[in-house]
């Protein structure tokens, strides 16, 4: 159990970080460090919680980041440029934040002798366009140089190598998590699942870019948070990378749109448009390592997750 710790979270105003904070806030002190480009935090009751300290800042500002991290027992480094539209518009900033920002966070953690855990967020995109039951030891792949889509995967992969180098050379208690299509209450920004659900609730047209044959496995956020907490708390996690996802909730993008409409009894029309960029054709993880070392297994199936997410979207309340 994570208790009586000072937890420092970069990107702490984001979707996943907010769900993590809600799970841990009553028995720990949490510092949120974020530039608030995406803000899930401010509209919730967590923003005023006595155990939450909010600091506005950028991971590219080492001095501010380092000073803010003082006293932390656990660092969760979730700050990153995310979302395919944002990445394509600003590949330079994507690379800087994901690589330089991670370097700064690691250096600050070493300086402050973070002793319990440094959780580094990577991405399932390190496996490239085709990933079927990829294990943590599978060969990582990216697309052609110059294609903006792959700047995110390349920078995250570089940051992952860097984090594990800090573990080997300096003893920093690193764990890397590779999220696989996490969705659920509180999600902001881009993402097919939340866009489809919002459209379906209002019976608006749902747009699919490409032919809709792309295959994904979808992980409900509460399940992901359970796996993330194991990465923070379980000693077996130190020095390891973990795929955290739900290998049973597998569906095509077109099938997802159809399922959302069916589950929500929506009359939305599904309309196809040309693809915006290079895409991931197949992404299904192997999650055996997380189950064996951490005892983690995602349980929430797609229909239930869609219903829960839609219920939250319909109610303007804190999550």
C-alpha positions in Angstrom: 0.0 0.0 0.0 1.3 3.5 -0.9 0.9 5.5 2.3 2.5 8.5 3.9 4.6 9.4 0.9 5.4 12.6 -1.0 4.5 11.9 -4.6 5.7 14.3 -7.3 3.8 14.0 -10.6 4.9 15.8 -13.7 1.9 16.2 -16.1 -0.2 16.0 -12.9 -3.1 17.9 -14.4 -3.6 15.3 -17.0 -6.2 12.5 -17.4 -4.4 9.5 -16.0 -2.5 11.5 -13.4 -5.9 12.8 -12.0 -7.2 9.3 -11.6 -4.0 8.3 -9.8 -4.2 11.3 -7.5 -7.8 10.4 -6.6 -6.7 6.9 -5.5 -3.7 8.1 -3.4 -4.5 11.6 -2.2 -6.1 10.7 1.2 -3.1 8.9 2.5 -0.2 10.7 0.8 0.9 14.3 0.0 1.0 15.0 -3.8 2.8 17.7 -5.7 1.3 18.4 -9.2 3.8 19.9 -11.6 2.2 20.9 -15.0 2.1 23.7 -17.5 -1.7 23.1 -17.7 -1.8 22.9 -21.5 -4.3 20.2 -20.9 -6.2 20.6 -17.6 -8.3 17.9 -16.1 -7.5 19.0 -12.5 -8.8 22.5 -12.1 -12.5 21.6 -12.5 -12.3 18.9 -9.9 -12.4 18.9 -6.1 -8.8 17.6 -6.1 -7.6 21.2 -7.0 -8.5 22.3 -3.4 -7.6 19.1 -1.6 -5.3 19.9 1.4 -3.0 17.1 0.4 -2.4 18.5 -3.1 0.2 21.2 -3.9 -0.1 22.6 -7.4 2.9 24.1 -9.2 2.6 25.5 -12.6 5.8 24.9 -14.6 7.5 23.3 -17.6 9.7 20.2 -17.5 12.0 22.1 -19.8 12.8 24.5 -17.0 15.3 22.4 -15.0 15.9 24.8 -12.1 12.1 25.2 -11.4 11.5 21.4 -11.8 14.5 20.5 -9.5 13.5 23.0 -6.8 9.8 21.8 -6.9 10.8 18.1 -6.6 12.6 18.6 -3.2 11.4 16.1 -0.6 9.8 13.7 -3.0 9.8 10.0 -2.2 8.1 8.9 -5.5 8.2 10.6 -8.9 5.7 9.8 -11.6 6.9 11.3 -14.8 3.8 11.6 -17.0 4.5 15.0 -18.7 4.6 14.7 -22.5 3.3 16.0 -25.7 0.4 13.7 -26.5 -2.3 13.3 -29.1 -1.6 12.7 -32.8 -2.9 16.0 -34.0 -0.7 17.9 -31.5 2.3 15.8 -32.3 1.9 16.4 -36.1 1.6 20.1 -35.5 4.6 20.4 -33.3 7.1 17.6 -33.8 10.0 19.7 -32.5 8.3 20.5 -29.2 7.3 16.9 -28.9 10.9 15.7 -29.1 12.2 18.4 -26.7 9.6 17.7 -24.0 9.8 14.0 -24.3 13.6 13.8 -24.3 14.9 16.9 -22.6 12.0 17.0 -20.1 12.7 13.4 -19.1 16.4 14.1 -18.8 15.6 17.0 -16.5 13.2 14.9 -14.4 15.8 12.2 -14.0 18.6 14.6 -13.1 16.4 16.2 -10.5 15.4 12.8 -9.0 19.1 11.8 -8.7 19.9 15.1 -7.0 17.2 14.7 -4.5 18.0 11.0 -4.0 14.4 9.8 -4.8 14.5 6.5 -3.0 11.2 4.7 -3.6 10.3 4.9 -7.3 10.6 6.9 -10.5 7.8 5.8 -12.8 8.5 6.8 -16.4 5.6 6.9 -18.9 6.6 5.5 -22.3 4.1 4.5 -25.0 2.8 1.4 -26.8 3.8 3.2 -30.1 7.4 2.1 -29.6 6.2 -1.2 -31.2 5.5 0.5 -34.6 2.7 0.0 -37.1 2.2 -3.8 -36.4 2.2 -5.1 -32.8 0.5 -8.4 -32.1 1.0 -9.7 -28.5 4.2 -7.7 -28.2 6.1 -8.5 -25.0 8.3 -6.0 -23.1 11.3 -7.6 -24.8 9.9 -7.5 -28.3 11.9 -5.5 -30.8 10.9 -1.9 -30.9 10.2 -0.3 -34.3 9.3 3.1 -35.7 8.5 4.4 -39.1 10.5 6.5 -41.6 12.6 9.4 -40.6 10.8 12.7 -41.2 7.3 11.4 -40.7 5.9 13.5 -37.9 3.8 10.7 -36.5 6.9 8.8 -35.3 8.6 11.7 -33.5 6.5 10.8 -30.5 7.5 7.1 -30.5 11.1 7.9 -31.2 11.4 10.4 -28.4 9.5 8.2 -25.9 11.8 5.3 -26.8 14.9 7.4 -26.3 13.6 8.5 -22.9 12.9 4.9 -22.0 16.5 3.9 -22.7 17.7 6.9 -20.8 15.6 6.1 -17.7 16.9 2.6 -17.6 20.5 3.8 -18.0 20.0 6.0 -14.9 18.8 2.9 -13.1 21.9 0.8 -14.1 24.5 3.5 -13.6 23.1 5.5 -10.7 20.7 3.1 -9.0 17.6 5.2 -9.5 14.6 2.9 -8.9 13.1 3.2 -12.4 10.0 1.5 -13.7 8.7 2.1 -17.2 5.0 1.8 -18.1 3.7 1.4 -21.7 0.0 2.3 -21.7 -2.2 0.7 -24.4 -5.1 2.9 -25.4 -6.4 4.0 -22.0 -9.8 5.6 -21.8 -12.5 6.5 -19.3 -13.9 9.2 -17.0 -11.9 12.4 -17.0 -10.2 12.0 -20.4 -9.4 15.3 -22.1 -7.8 16.2 -25.4 -7.8 13.9 -28.4 -8.6 10.2 -28.5 -11.0 8.1 -30.6 -12.9 6.6 -27.7 -13.9 9.8 -26.0 -14.7 11.5 -29.4 -16.9 8.6 -30.5 -18.8 8.6 -27.2 -19.3 12.3 -27.2 -20.7 12.2 -30.7 -22.9 9.2 -30.0 -24.4 10.8 -26.9 -25.5 13.7 -29.1 -26.4 11.5 -32.2 -23.8 13.5 -34.2 -21.9 12.1 -37.1 -18.8 10.0 -36.2 -15.8 10.4 -38.5 -13.3 7.7 -39.0 -10.0 8.6 -40.7 -8.9 5.8 -43.0 -10.8 2.6 -43.7 -11.5 1.8 -40.0 -9.7 -1.6 -40.1 -7.0 -0.5 -37.6 -7.1 -2.8 -34.6 -6.6 -1.7 -31.0 -7.0 -3.1 -27.5 -8.8 -0.7 -25.1 -8.0 -0.4 -21.4 -10.4 1.2 -19.0 -8.7 3.8 -16.8 -9.5 2.2 -13.4 -7.8 -1.0 -14.5 -4.8 1.0 -15.8 -4.5 2.8 -12.4 -4.5 -0.5 -10.6 -1.5 -1.6 -12.7 0.2 1.8 -12.3 -0.1 1.6 -8.5 1.5 -1.9 -8.6 4.4 -0.3 -10.6 4.8 2.3 -7.8 4.4 -0.1 -4.8 5.6 -3.5 -5.8 9.3 -4.1 -5.4 9.3 -6.6 -8.3 8.7 -3.6 -10.6 12.0 -1.9 -10.1 14.2 -1.9 -13.2 11.5 -3.3 -15.4 9.2 -2.2 -18.2 5.6 -3.2 -18.3 2.8 -3.3 -20.9 -0.3 -2.1 -19.1 -3.4 -2.7 -21.1 -6.3 -5.1 -21.7 -5.5 -7.7 -24.3 -9.1 -9.0 -24.2 -10.8 -5.7 -25.3 -9.7 -5.9 -29.0 -11.6 -4.3 -31.8 -11.2 -2.4 -35.1 -11.8 1.3 -35.2 -14.9 0.8 -37.3 -16.1 -1.9 -34.9 -15.5 0.5 -32.0 -17.7 3.2 -33.5 -20.4 0.6 -34.1 -20.1 -0.7 -30.6 -20.3 2.8 -29.1 -23.5 3.4 -31.1 -25.0 0.1 -30.1 -24.2 0.4 -26.4 -25.4 3.9 -26.2 -28.4 3.4 -28.4 -27.2 6.2 -30.7 -28.4 7.1 -34.2 -25.1 8.6 -35.2 -23.9 8.0 -38.7 -20.4 6.7 -39.3 -18.6 8.6 -42.0 -15.2 7.7 -43.5 -12.6 10.3 -44.4 -9.0 10.1 -45.8 -6.3 9.3 -43.2 -4.6 12.3 -41.6 -1.1 10.7 -41.3 0.7 7.4 -40.9 -1.3 5.1 -38.5 -0.9 2.1 -36.3 -2.5 -0.9 -38.1 -2.4 -3.4 -35.3 -1.7 -2.9 -31.6 -2.3 -5.7 -29.1 -0.1 -6.2 -26.1 1.1 -9.2 -24.2 0.4 -8.5 -20.6 1.7 -11.7 -19.1 4.7 -10.0 -17.5 2.5 -7.6 -15.5 0.4 -10.5 -14.4 3.3 -12.7 -13.4 5.4 -10.0 -11.6 2.8 -7.6 -10.3 -0.4 -9.7 -10.1 -2.1 -7.2 -12.5 -4.9 -8.1 -14.9 -7.4 -5.8 -16.5 -11.0 -6.8 -15.8 -13.3 -4.2 -17.4 -14.8 -5.2 -20.7 -15.5 -2.7 -23.5 -19.3 -2.4 -23.1 -19.0 -1.7 -19.4 -16.2 0.8 -19.9 -18.2 2.7 -22.6 -21.3 2.9 -20.4 -19.3 4.2 -17.4 -17.5 6.8 -19.6 -20.7 8.0 -21.2 -22.4 8.3 -17.7 -19.6 10.6 -16.6 -19.8 12.6 -19.8 -23.5 13.2 -19.3 -23.0 14.5 -15.7 -21.1 17.7 -15.2 -19.6 16.6 -11.9 -16.1 16.1 -10.5 -14.5 12.7 -11.2 
